[in-house]
Every structure is written in C-alpha cells, then in structure tokens.
Amino acid sequence: MFFIIEHLEPKMSEWLYIEYLHAARIVGRDKLLITNVRKKSEFYRLSKLARVERKRTRELFKQSELVVLDPRAKKKLSPAELKRKRAVVIGGILGEEPPLGRTKELLTKSLPRASARNIGKFQFAIDGAAYMAKQVSEGKSLKEVPVQHGLEVHISKGHSVLLPYAYPIVGGKPIISRQLIAYLKRPWPLGRR
C-alpha cells in the first residue's frame, strides 16, 4: 500500500509544503507519491520529500486499484477494502471553511472508476488524512482512531488561531506539524496561506 497526494493548488504555499512534508514523515518517504507537479521549482523542492510525478494520478494507475479520500463520499474507508487496493489518493488541497467540495470537483470526478471513500464527517488536513489512511491500511477501523474536531493554536497572550479541521489524536494530543505551529506563530500579513 502506498499513498498519493495529487497536487491541486495553483501554487505551492509554505503551509501546503509543510503539510506535504508532515505527510511524508507520517507514511514514509518511500511510500508517498506526489502527482500533478508541473512547475519545475515545485518539482525540485518536493522531490526532496517523496517521489514526484508531473502526470496526474489517472495517467499513472488503473483507477480500479485506487481509493480516493473525499469528504463528500457516501461510504467510509475500511481496512478490508484497502487490502484489495494498491494506493490511497489524497487531494493536495488546502481546506476552506465551510468546505467547498473541491476534492469532488478537482479529484474524484477525474477518477470516476476509483472507489471514493470518506474518513469521517469532518474535513481533515492533508497530513491528518494521510495519518488516517495509514492507520486504516494497518488494519484499524475509523472508529478506533480518536479524532478531535477543531484546534485552537495559541499565538500570543490574547491571540489564537482556530483551525476548523479534524485532527487524529495520538497520546492525548492532536497530530499537527510542529513546523505548522511555528509557521502560524510567525508575524504574517493576512492571506499568506
């Protein structure tokens, strides 16, 4: 089993890069493939994290071998199903609040013969989705992986950032990259995501 992130944002922001990096750490560099990376500079930068392809996932795999994680999919991801599949595909998309359904529009529709599955009723960050998929690939049911909806990151006295995504819990703490926390705590102009 390996994991694919289809890069679907128009540009590689630092936030997106941090999520890809954390996903690579979670599933293992050798088990992560990032597809649809067209820009030379992004290809070079991401090739330090994982295997990278310019082509889209649909050009590289038989769709019947794939499970696409889509928050709007009707069926839940299960360990039994992943035993019969070659890879899990995650949308390389930064979420919006409320969710806009971009995974369905940009990814699921491009893979109509792949199995679309959700990992819960809430929207996950890319790295959180990778963690959930890895746990299920190792035999855990979604019910066995505790999840927290929403996360408040304290920036300074009286200031915090509320992240409206779902986060897997390990050891009583949500899985989020320390680099992302540091990134959020840096002074930054609005719209830097």
Backbone bond lengths (Angstrom), bond angles and torsions (degrees), N, CA, C in turn:
res aa  C-N    CA-C-N  psi(-1)  N-CA   C-N-CA  omega(-1)  CA-C   N-CA-C  phi
1 M - - - 1.462 - - 1.522 108.49 -
2 F 1.318 114.98 132.47 1.450 117.54 170.20 1.508 110.42 -134.95
3 F 1.301 115.96 175.09 1.453 123.00 -168.12 1.522 108.90 -124.28
4 I 1.322 114.93 135.46 1.464 121.76 -178.45 1.520 107.91 -119.43
5 I 1.307 116.25 132.61 1.472 120.82 168.20 1.516 105.73 -110.84
6 E 1.331 116.34 118.91 1.473 119.67 175.27 1.522 107.01 -89.81
7 H 1.314 115.72 113.09 1.470 123.12 -178.03 1.524 108.81 -68.83
8 L 1.343 116.35 115.49 1.460 119.68 -173.61 1.529 114.21 -125.52
9 E 1.315 117.20 0.98 1.469 119.58 176.55 1.528 108.66 -83.53
10 P 1.331 118.06 148.37 1.469 120.03 -178.76 1.521 113.96 -66.28
11 K 1.345 117.24 -24.80 1.462 119.51 177.39 1.522 109.33 -144.62
12 M 1.321 115.12 157.15 1.450 122.33 -178.98 1.531 109.06 -88.24
13 S 1.317 116.51 98.08 1.460 119.83 175.62 1.524 108.96 -80.52
14 E 1.319 116.56 165.62 1.466 120.70 178.18 1.534 110.23 -64.26
15 W 1.324 117.44 -39.38 1.467 121.80 178.47 1.530 110.21 -59.01
16 L 1.320 116.47 -46.97 1.462 121.23 -179.99 1.533 110.58 -62.63
17 Y 1.323 116.51 -44.04 1.461 120.52 178.81 1.536 110.86 -59.47
18 I 1.322 116.93 -42.85 1.463 120.95 179.55 1.530 110.60 -61.93
19 E 1.322 117.54 -40.52 1.475 119.81 177.96 1.524 111.10 -65.86
20 Y 1.327 118.23 -41.23 1.465 121.04 177.06 1.532 110.56 -62.32
21 L 1.331 116.18 -44.37 1.461 121.00 179.25 1.526 110.88 -59.46
22 H 1.314 116.62 -45.76 1.467 120.56 -179.81 1.530 110.67 -66.17
23 A 1.312 118.04 -38.56 1.473 121.40 176.87 1.531 109.80 -61.21
24 A 1.337 117.21 -40.87 1.469 121.08 178.67 1.525 110.69 -63.35
25 R 1.314 116.47 -38.67 1.470 120.20 177.57 1.522 111.05 -67.14
26 I 1.315 117.19 -36.61 1.465 122.01 -177.82 1.532 111.21 -69.55
27 V 1.328 117.49 -50.81 1.474 119.83 -174.09 1.526 112.76 -93.14
28 G 1.322 117.17 -17.02 1.458 121.41 -177.57 1.516 110.58 101.71
29 R 1.310 115.87 131.90 1.465 122.12 -177.96 1.523 111.89 -54.22
30 D 1.320 116.72 -38.87 1.466 121.22 -177.39 1.526 113.28 -74.94
31 K 1.324 117.58 -12.39 1.463 121.01 -179.76 1.526 113.06 -107.83
32 L 1.332 116.87 5.97 1.463 121.10 -179.12 1.519 110.39 -113.77
33 L 1.332 115.21 131.74 1.458 123.09 174.56 1.518 107.67 -123.65
34 I 1.315 116.91 127.87 1.466 121.51 176.26 1.518 107.25 -107.63
35 T 1.322 116.32 119.27 1.468 121.55 -176.29 1.530 110.93 -105.75
36 N 1.332 114.75 168.97 1.465 123.16 174.58 1.533 112.43 64.47
37 V 1.323 116.42 35.81 1.467 120.98 179.55 1.524 106.81 -99.11
38 R 1.316 116.42 100.09 1.470 121.93 -172.06 1.531 113.78 -90.84
39 K 1.336 116.13 -35.97 1.458 119.25 -175.57 1.525 110.50 -76.88
40 K 1.320 115.41 133.66 1.467 121.75 -176.62 1.531 111.99 -57.62
41 S 1.335 117.18 -44.57 1.464 120.76 -178.35 1.530 111.30 -64.75
42 E 1.316 117.44 -39.29 1.468 121.10 178.33 1.529 110.45 -69.64
43 F 1.321 116.24 -40.15 1.465 120.85 178.70 1.534 109.67 -58.70
44 Y 1.316 115.83 -47.27 1.463 121.08 -179.20 1.535 110.62 -62.46
45 R 1.315 116.80 -47.48 1.473 120.64 -177.86 1.524 111.43 -63.67
46 L 1.334 117.10 -44.54 1.467 120.44 -177.61 1.523 112.52 -72.85
47 S 1.325 117.29 -25.21 1.471 119.52 -179.90 1.529 111.68 -66.35
48 K 1.317 117.65 -12.97 1.462 121.30 174.33 1.530 111.58 -79.51
49 L 1.348 116.45 -16.39 1.470 121.80 -177.57 1.519 113.16 -99.12
50 A 1.322 115.83 -36.41 1.464 120.61 -169.74 1.524 109.09 -162.08
51 R 1.328 115.56 179.61 1.472 118.88 170.92 1.531 106.87 -72.95
52 V 1.315 115.99 144.68 1.459 121.12 -175.19 1.521 109.11 -132.71
53 E 1.322 116.23 141.25 1.473 122.63 177.54 1.522 109.86 -130.87
54 R 1.310 115.89 143.34 1.459 120.09 174.19 1.531 111.33 -77.02
55 K 1.316 115.83 -30.37 1.464 120.93 -177.99 1.525 111.23 -73.14
56 R 1.328 114.67 158.19 1.465 120.87 175.07 1.525 108.97 -78.46
57 T 1.309 115.98 159.69 1.460 121.83 -178.64 1.520 111.41 -55.57
58 R 1.321 117.29 -40.85 1.477 121.36 -177.10 1.531 112.51 -63.17
59 E 1.337 116.98 -20.84 1.458 121.38 178.09 1.532 112.44 -86.36
60 L 1.326 116.76 -11.95 1.460 121.43 -172.69 1.529 114.75 -109.49
61 F 1.325 117.11 -21.63 1.465 121.04 -172.90 1.511 111.66 -135.86
62 K 1.327 115.35 155.13 1.459 120.41 167.58 1.518 106.63 -71.22
63 Q 1.310 116.52 131.03 1.462 119.61 -176.75 1.529 112.38 -62.55
64 S 1.310 117.38 -29.96 1.466 120.63 -179.54 1.528 112.10 -65.53
65 E 1.334 117.64 -14.96 1.471 122.40 179.54 1.531 112.42 -87.65
66 L 1.331 116.28 -3.80 1.466 120.46 -168.96 1.523 114.19 -114.60
67 V 1.329 114.15 149.23 1.463 122.51 167.71 1.526 105.82 -118.60
68 V 1.316 116.72 127.05 1.459 122.33 178.02 1.526 108.24 -101.48
69 L 1.329 116.57 126.95 1.463 119.91 175.82 1.520 108.33 -83.21
70 D 1.319 115.37 119.16 1.458 121.89 -178.04 1.525 107.97 -139.00
71 P 1.333 118.38 118.41 1.464 120.26 -179.54 1.531 113.87 -56.47
72 R 1.321 117.31 -23.14 1.469 120.24 -178.88 1.531 113.40 -94.81
73 A 1.322 117.47 1.95 1.468 120.28 177.29 1.522 108.94 -66.26
74 K 1.313 116.40 146.70 1.471 121.21 -176.91 1.526 112.69 -77.29
75 K 1.330 117.88 -34.90 1.462 121.32 -176.03 1.525 111.39 -97.32
76 K 1.339 115.18 149.99 1.463 121.82 177.88 1.529 111.17 -87.97
77 L 1.309 116.10 150.57 1.452 123.02 176.73 1.529 109.31 -69.33
78 S 1.335 116.43 137.52 1.467 120.06 179.86 1.523 110.72 -132.68
79 P 1.350 117.26 151.09 1.464 120.69 178.08 1.528 112.61 -59.88
80 A 1.335 117.84 -39.55 1.467 121.06 -177.79 1.528 110.49 -60.99
81 E 1.316 116.67 -40.99 1.464 119.93 -179.33 1.536 111.30 -66.80
82 L 1.320 116.64 -39.72 1.464 119.34 -177.79 1.519 112.32 -67.06
83 K 1.307 117.82 -23.72 1.468 120.35 177.45 1.523 111.32 -64.06
84 R 1.336 116.19 -24.52 1.464 121.13 -177.94 1.537 112.82 -97.83
85 K 1.312 117.00 2.81 1.465 120.65 -175.97 1.524 110.86 -115.70
86 R 1.308 114.58 160.30 1.469 120.60 -178.87 1.529 112.37 -92.85
87 A 1.354 116.58 -33.52 1.464 119.29 -174.98 1.522 111.64 -155.05
88 V 1.325 113.96 156.95 1.463 123.20 172.60 1.520 106.59 -107.53
89 V 1.335 116.89 133.79 1.464 121.75 -179.87 1.523 109.36 -109.13
90 I 1.329 115.22 127.22 1.461 123.17 -179.49 1.520 107.58 -115.09
91 G 1.309 116.71 136.74 1.463 120.47 177.62 1.520 110.79 -73.58
92 G 1.306 116.67 126.51 1.462 122.03 174.75 1.515 108.66 -82.95
93 I 1.345 113.95 71.22 1.465 121.57 -173.83 1.524 107.64 -133.33
94 L 1.328 116.70 131.30 1.462 119.60 173.36 1.524 107.83 -79.94
95 G 1.310 116.07 131.96 1.461 121.36 -175.00 1.511 114.19 -69.86
96 E 1.296 114.62 160.94 1.463 123.42 175.41 1.517 107.80 -122.97
97 E 1.314 116.66 158.12 1.461 121.08 175.96 1.510 108.29 -125.59
98 P 1.301 120.30 115.96 1.462 125.50 -0.60 1.532 110.88 -73.73
99 P 1.351 116.22 159.13 1.470 119.95 179.38 1.526 111.55 -57.73
100 L 1.313 115.96 141.80 1.463 121.79 -176.45 1.528 113.69 -99.90
101 G 1.334 117.96 -4.22 1.465 120.36 -178.33 1.513 113.04 76.62
102 R 1.336 117.08 24.54 1.462 120.14 -177.26 1.523 112.53 -67.65
103 T 1.349 118.12 -29.88 1.463 119.17 178.78 1.522 109.69 -60.13
104 K 1.314 116.71 -45.32 1.463 120.07 179.90 1.528 110.97 -62.24
105 E 1.333 115.68 -45.80 1.461 120.43 -176.66 1.532 112.92 -69.31
106 L 1.325 116.71 -43.82 1.463 120.51 -172.66 1.526 114.87 -91.17
107 L 1.352 116.78 -23.03 1.457 118.97 -174.65 1.524 112.92 -122.50
108 T 1.311 117.49 -58.03 1.469 120.80 -174.20 1.526 111.91 -59.25
109 K 1.324 117.02 -42.11 1.473 119.85 179.46 1.530 112.09 -65.11
110 S 1.336 117.08 -25.45 1.474 119.79 179.59 1.533 111.37 -81.32
111 L 1.328 117.13 -9.70 1.470 122.79 179.76 1.537 109.37 -127.79
112 P 1.326 117.98 61.81 1.471 120.40 -172.58 1.529 114.94 -64.58
113 R 1.325 118.24 -21.96 1.471 119.77 -179.76 1.527 112.66 -98.31
114 A 1.321 117.28 1.83 1.467 121.36 173.64 1.528 108.12 -82.48
115 S 1.316 117.35 160.22 1.467 122.10 177.19 1.520 108.61 -85.24
116 A 1.324 117.21 118.87 1.468 121.24 177.22 1.527 108.20 -91.35
117 R 1.330 116.12 128.88 1.460 121.38 -178.39 1.522 109.87 -138.76
118 N 1.336 115.30 152.28 1.459 119.89 175.01 1.519 109.67 -104.99
119 I 1.324 116.29 164.98 1.464 121.26 177.43 1.528 110.11 -119.31
120 G 1.309 115.90 21.77 1.450 121.58 179.14 1.513 109.77 140.16
121 K 1.318 115.22 173.43 1.465 118.86 -174.79 1.526 113.93 -81.60
122 F 1.339 117.46 -8.21 1.458 120.21 -179.15 1.522 111.43 -106.58
123 Q 1.312 115.27 163.29 1.460 123.08 178.43 1.534 109.03 -83.56
124 F 1.335 116.70 130.49 1.461 122.12 178.10 1.517 110.15 -103.12
125 A 1.322 116.08 154.74 1.457 121.01 168.42 1.534 107.31 -70.29
126 I 1.303 118.07 164.06 1.472 122.59 -177.88 1.528 110.71 -58.35
127 D 1.327 117.08 -47.67 1.459 120.28 -178.72 1.523 111.90 -67.43
128 G 1.325 117.19 -35.54 1.464 120.86 175.99 1.518 111.78 -65.90
129 A 1.331 116.39 -38.67 1.470 120.50 176.67 1.526 110.18 -64.97
130 A 1.330 116.64 -39.11 1.467 120.31 177.65 1.530 110.33 -63.04
131 Y 1.320 116.81 -42.25 1.466 120.50 178.42 1.530 110.72 -61.58
132 M 1.327 116.53 -47.08 1.469 120.61 -179.19 1.527 110.42 -60.87
133 A 1.316 117.01 -45.60 1.467 121.04 -179.75 1.534 110.78 -62.61
134 K 1.315 116.83 -40.26 1.471 120.53 179.37 1.525 110.21 -64.11
135 Q 1.326 117.04 -43.12 1.464 120.39 179.11 1.528 111.18 -61.31
136 V 1.329 116.05 -43.68 1.468 120.11 179.15 1.528 109.95 -66.46
137 S 1.328 117.54 -38.49 1.471 120.27 178.79 1.528 111.28 -64.42
138 E 1.320 116.72 -23.66 1.467 121.73 178.60 1.527 112.70 -91.80
139 G 1.350 115.95 6.99 1.458 120.26 172.90 1.516 117.24 104.86
140 K 1.326 118.57 -2.04 1.459 119.97 179.24 1.524 109.81 -83.50
141 S 1.321 115.53 143.91 1.460 119.30 172.25 1.524 107.93 -82.09
142 L 1.318 117.04 160.19 1.464 120.51 179.14 1.525 110.88 -58.34
143 K 1.334 117.34 -34.07 1.468 121.32 -179.69 1.526 112.20 -64.85
144 E 1.323 116.80 -23.44 1.462 120.78 -178.04 1.528 113.34 -83.08
145 V 1.319 116.88 -8.42 1.466 120.56 -178.97 1.530 107.84 -107.78
146 P 1.344 117.26 108.58 1.463 118.77 -179.39 1.529 111.07 -65.77
147 V 1.327 114.87 144.47 1.466 121.39 -176.88 1.525 108.91 -135.65
148 Q 1.310 114.65 142.79 1.472 121.48 175.36 1.517 107.84 -114.89
149 H 1.339 116.61 133.27 1.467 119.42 177.12 1.517 108.95 -96.95
150 G 1.317 115.62 121.03 1.456 122.03 179.75 1.516 111.13 86.71
151 L 1.326 114.79 145.67 1.462 120.91 -179.73 1.525 108.19 -148.03
152 E 1.321 116.07 130.49 1.459 121.30 176.10 1.521 108.49 -102.15
153 V 1.312 116.10 122.64 1.461 122.04 178.58 1.527 107.14 -106.31
154 H 1.326 115.89 116.09 1.469 120.66 179.97 1.525 108.93 -76.89
155 I 1.311 115.22 124.83 1.462 121.98 -176.48 1.533 110.41 -95.11
156 S 1.295 115.96 -50.52 1.461 122.39 178.29 1.523 106.85 -158.79
157 K 1.295 116.81 177.08 1.466 120.05 -178.59 1.535 110.14 -55.54
158 G 1.324 115.38 118.89 1.463 120.41 178.24 1.518 115.14 82.94
159 H 1.338 117.94 1.69 1.468 121.04 -178.49 1.527 110.33 -129.88
160 S 1.322 115.13 136.08 1.464 119.71 176.10 1.523 109.24 -151.32
161 V 1.314 114.50 164.74 1.460 121.92 176.89 1.527 106.71 -116.73
162 L 1.319 116.45 130.51 1.463 120.91 177.22 1.523 108.79 -99.53
163 L 1.314 115.69 120.79 1.461 121.27 178.53 1.529 107.32 -102.16
164 P 1.329 118.24 118.57 1.467 121.55 -172.01 1.533 115.35 -86.63
165 Y 1.320 117.64 25.35 1.457 121.26 -174.94 1.526 110.85 -101.53
166 A 1.308 115.84 171.07 1.461 121.85 175.58 1.524 108.18 -92.11
167 Y 1.314 116.11 140.44 1.465 122.23 -178.85 1.520 109.98 -129.06
168 P 1.337 117.93 126.23 1.462 120.08 173.12 1.532 108.95 -62.80
169 I 1.321 115.89 146.94 1.461 121.91 179.85 1.523 109.14 -107.68
170 V 1.324 116.59 129.59 1.461 122.26 175.54 1.527 107.18 -131.92
171 G 1.310 115.88 125.51 1.460 119.85 -179.12 1.515 112.78 60.64
172 G 1.322 116.51 32.18 1.456 121.32 178.62 1.519 114.81 80.73
173 K 1.343 117.15 2.58 1.468 120.21 -178.16 1.522 110.61 -124.55
174 P 1.341 116.89 144.74 1.468 119.71 177.30 1.521 111.15 -69.87
175 I 1.328 115.50 144.03 1.466 120.64 176.41 1.521 108.17 -80.59
176 I 1.318 114.03 113.43 1.468 121.53 174.96 1.524 106.22 -150.89
177 S 1.287 116.68 141.61 1.461 121.84 -177.94 1.532 111.12 -65.08
178 R 1.327 115.49 133.44 1.474 119.57 174.30 1.519 110.32 -61.08
179 Q 1.334 116.17 -31.96 1.470 119.87 178.06 1.520 111.13 -65.91
180 L 1.329 117.27 -35.78 1.463 119.45 178.17 1.526 110.22 -68.85
181 I 1.328 117.21 -39.58 1.470 120.35 176.68 1.535 109.36 -59.69
182 A 1.330 116.39 -46.59 1.470 120.38 179.02 1.529 110.93 -61.96
183 Y 1.325 115.83 -40.17 1.464 120.91 178.65 1.531 110.54 -61.52
184 L 1.321 116.83 -44.10 1.460 121.30 -179.55 1.522 111.94 -66.15
185 K 1.321 116.84 -28.90 1.464 120.65 -177.46 1.530 112.77 -83.01
186 R 1.325 117.92 -12.83 1.461 120.10 177.31 1.522 109.52 -70.64
187 P 1.330 117.57 146.33 1.470 118.47 173.48 1.526 108.78 -64.33
188 W 1.315 116.96 132.47 1.464 118.96 -178.10 1.518 111.59 -152.19
189 P 1.322 115.51 149.33 1.472 120.01 176.91 1.526 110.15 -73.18
190 L 1.294 116.31 155.13 1.462 120.58 178.42 1.517 110.84 -59.02
191 G 1.309 116.23 144.78 1.455 121.34 175.85 1.500 114.74 83.57
192 R 1.337 118.68 16.98 1.459 120.60 -175.94 1.519 113.44 -78.00
193 R 1.289 119.92 -9.30 1.448 121.88 -176.39 1.480 110.00 -54.10
